Amino acid sequence: MRTMGPEHPTKTERLPQMPHFFRRRARESTDAGSRPRLLKMPRALAFTFYLLMLALHGHAVSAAPSPASDHSPDTRFAKASKDYTAGEFADAVYELRELVNNGDFSPGALHNLGDAEWKVGRHGHAVLAWERALSLDPFGTNTAANLRFARHDARVDAPQLAWHERYSTALPGGWWIAIASGGLWGGVVLLTLPRLLGWRRADWHQGVAAALFAIFLLCGPALFGTWKRAQFGVVLEDETPLRLTPTREAETLVKLTSGEMARAERERGEYFYVRADGDRAGWVRKADFARVWPR
């Protein structure tokens, strides 16, 4: 007679084995007097997570808005506008110069600095600020009008530009770089990506790629013109001597007018070798001449 006890499978009737991972987890969770254990985070991972949280906290603290101070850009600009309206042009120049020196190279700030410099009689510095503003924003009609008036007042001509330099003034220098990069890499992607992905190359791929490469080539003269225009500088002081050699005792060839522009071809010590219109070339002190954009 068969007993009612539990039947055990014979050697040929074994139950399917549970995978090793689940057997281990089941054994750990069913041990007598024990509770299921959570997976332990590796120490290196926990330390990395801690450092990440610490860095995010520091970034949040540094990015939190701080109370307005007397040296914040908004405060300086408001004070400069108030001083300019009140006729305190020297104070407005100081605030706007500090604003620009702290990195605010916006066309608006440079334009206002030029206006304030003109009011205090520093015509060369005014032309320098307006030239910088116009190079950042060639569409600034007010800035261009101020430069025309300043040159007419000082009876100096605008600098003579080559065709590629005039071409480069149509757009800001940063725009030319972005357009050229987009044209070059866009054309490369359209020619190579279909082949890499196994797509069938369509006719429009080659047409658009050719157009993008043409845009890249059209940006070449503008980029070269922008690089050449970086040689330009402004005479800051009136009656600036143009010397034969870069020494204080050198012979004076001619006197330059404040606001006049010239190309700085090289430098030596405290002097620039410049070439103004009319092929007037010689050495000027760096204190009397400033590049539109220092290198």
PyMOL commands that set and color helices and strands:
alter all, ss='L'
color gray80, all
select helices_A, chain A and resi 20-29+43-63+73-85+89-101+107-119+123-136+141-154+163-168+173-197+203-229+286-288
alter helices_A, ss='H'
color red, helices_A
select strands_A, chain A and resi 232-235+240-243+252-256+261-268+271-276+280-285+289-291
alter strands_A, ss='S'
color yellow, strands_A
deselect
rebuild
show_as cartoon
